[in-house]
Amino acid sequence: MPAGDADVFVELWAEAKTYFLARVFPRYGSPAWCALHPDDPRRLAAVLHAAEMWRKYGDEDNLLAWFRDASRARPPLAEGRSRAELDAAAKPKPPHQLQATPGWPPIRIPGGHGRYLTHTEGRAAA
């Protein structure tokens, strides 16, 4: 069974088993969960749900830290750069000069109407 199929199978099984045991259950490890009778099916449903969340997302604290970091405000890209630096960065750059290299196939010249740049010993020929 391919890995992707196994993940889907595990997810569907855990979800079905969780909802078979209980539709509503307290969070695993919470005071409400601890207060449940050991044989209460909601205890197992909460454990299955927590295990599935761990399998899919890893440590909840690390996940929440990632969300906080991903959603924090970032400084503007231009912050700390002078107007002259920004103007210099915005200027068009000269076009790249194509150069044929030994051992590589010929390079088609853009706008060259089917011409190719090929490497010959000692010089590049168009």
C-alpha positions, 0 to 999 in steps of 0.5 A: 500500500503506498504511503499516501494511501496508508495515511488516508486509511489511518486517518479515516479509521481513527476518525471513525473509531473516535466518533463511534465511541463519542461525538463530544469528548473533553481534551485529552489530559484536561481536568474534565478528561481526568474526571471521567471514569476509566471505562468511559468511551470518551476517554479513549475517544480523546486519546485517539483524537490526540494521537491523530493530531500528533501523527498529523501535526506533531507537538501542539506547542510547536505547532502553535509557536509556528502559527504565532511566528507565521502570523507575526508582523514583519518589517517592510522589505524596504525598511532601513534602506536609503532612497538611493539604495532602493533606486539602484536596486530597481534599475534594469540590469544588463542582459546576460551574455550567453557563452557556450561551455565545453561539453554542453549542448548548443544554446538556442539564441533568443530572438536569433531565428533558429540560430544556436551558440556552440562551443568550439575549441578556443572560441565560441561560435554563433 
